[in-house]
Amino acid sequence: MKPHSVAFLTFCFLAAPQTVFAQNVTAAPDTAELLARARTATGELLQRTREVLLRHLAARGPAGAVMACADTAQQLNALVEQSHSLSIRRISDKWRNPADAPDSYESEILAKMNNLLREGSLPETTEIYGLVRSGKKVLFRYMKPIVVQGVCLSCHGDPGSISREVAGILSARYPDDTATGYSAGQLRGAVSVTIQP
């Protein structure tokens, strides 16, 4: 994936509904409607993904959850993209599927999120969004962090603690997997939305 140069036109960090930080605000498309679309799509993607994973986890344990994630994650992205006319994906700097590797903008925002988490300033309501120039285009970019929960550790935790069955599936499906070694409370990645206004 070729990194691209980005220039921030507008950048907002929302840690709570009333706390907004913005810089370099210019005359640009109204972000309220774009933000609402991004939030709705993100909520839908997270909810659908959680439902699929929990259903398969309950039915077949961690191995079932890994198989469901491998088989349906990109399909869920596509369904949400189509229904909301935007681009959406889950990304991480320690990706499992190469399709989830961050671009240069996403890498920069993940670094900001990791810094906020280290400072104890990454509440569940955190959102980072704004208008970004990419070449000749102006794009609305939105990211919401995904923090590792206890249930995630059977597939994303210490490699020595992952069952042989799950480790075998991960090795077969994702030979270049980098998405293990997490502890609960760490930043797993983010949902990333791009909308061309």
N, C-alpha and C positions, 0 to 999 in steps of 0.2 A: 504494500500500500504506500503510495507516494505521499509524503507529508505536503501540506499546502500552507502557504503563507496566509495568515489572517490578521486583520486589523480590527480592533474593537471599535464599533460605533457607539454602542450602548452596552453597558454591563451592569447587571443587577444581581445582588445576592439577597435572597430572602430567607432569613432564619426563622422568622415568625411572621404571621400575617401583617403586622404593622411595621416591620423593620425592613427598610429598603435602602440599599446602597447603590448609587449610580455614578458613573463617571463618563466624561466625554459624550454627553448627550447631544445629539444633533437632530435636525429635522429629519424624521424617518417615519416609516409606517407605524401606526398605532400598535403598540405591543399588547394591549389588553386582550384583544380577540385572539391573537397568536398564543399568548400565554394560556388563555382558557382552553384552547384546542390542545396544547401540549400537555397541560395538566390532566385533561379528560383522557387523552390517549395513554398517558403514563399510568394513571390509575387503573385503566382497563387492562393494560398489558401486565402490570404487577398482579392484579387480581386473578386474571386468567392463568398466569404462570403458577401462582401459588396454589390455585385449585387443582391444576393438573398434577403438580408435584406432590401435594398432600394426598390426593386420591391414589396415586401410584405408590406412594410411600406406605399408606395404610394397607393397600392390597398386596404389595410384593416387597416391601421393605426398601432399604436404600438402593438396592440393585434396580428395582422397578422405577424408582425416581430418576436414577441416572439414565436409564433407557428412555423414559418419557422425555426427559430434558433433551437428550440427544436427538430424539425423533421429532419433537414438536416445537422446540424453542424458536427456530427460524420460521416455522409455519405460523406460530402465534404472532411474531413480528409482522409477517406479511398480511395477516388478517386485520390487525390493528392499523397498519399503514393504509390499507385499501379503504377501510371504513372511515378514516379520518383525513385522507389525502395529505399525508406527511410521511417523513422517514423516521422510523423509530427502531431502536435496538438496545440491547443490554451490552455494555462494554466494560472492559477491565484491563488494567495494566498487567494483570496475571491471568490472561485469557486461557480458556480451554479450547474453544473453537476459534480458528484464525479469523472467522467472520466477525468476531467480537473484539478484535484488536482495535485500540483507539486511534483516531487520526490525531494530528498535531494539536488541534483545538481541544479535543477531548482529553489528551494527555496532560495538557496545561491545567484544565479544570480538575482532573483527578488529583493532580499535585496540590492544588488549592484545597480540595476537600480533605486530603490526607493531613495537610497542615492544620486545618480547622479541627479535625478529629483529635490530633495531638494536643491542641490547645483546649480541648473540651468544649468546643464551640460548633459542633455539627449535630444539632438536634434533628429529630425525625422530619421536621417540616422544612429542612433546608432545600432550597432550589437555587440554581445559578442559571441565569438566562440573559439573553440580550441579542442585539443585532450585530452581526459580524460580517465584515467584508471578506470575501473569498474570491480572489481574482477580480472579475468585473461584476460579480453577483453580491447582493446583500442578502444574507440568510438570517432567519431567526433561529437561534440555538438555545436549547433548554436541557439542563441536566439535573437529575435528582439522584442522590446517593443511594446505594444499596449497601446496608450494613449487615455483616455476618450474624446470623442468629444461631442458637444452639443446634437447631434441626439441620442446619447446613453442614455441620462438621463431619457427618458420616460420609460425605463426598468431597468436602473442601478442607477438612481439618488436617492434623498431623498425618503425613503419609504412613507412619507406623501404626496409627490407630484405625486406618481405613481397612475394612474387611477385604479378604483375598478376592472374594467375588466382585466387589465394587472395583478394587484395584485392577482386576483382570479386564473388566468392561472398559474402564478408563484407558488402560493401555491399548486395547484393541481399537476403540473408537477415536481416541485422542493421543496418538503416539508422542506428540510434542506438548502435552498438557503441562501448564505452569500454574494451574488453579488450585493447588493444595498448600497446606502449611498455615492456614488461617486459624485464628482464635475468634471466639464470639466477641462481637463489638468492633472488630476491624472493618475497614472499608473494603468491600468485595469488588465494588465497581459502581456503575451508575446506569440509569436509563438515560439515553441520549436521543433527543428529538431534534430534527432539522425541518424547518418549513421555509419554502421560498415564498415570500410575501407577494 
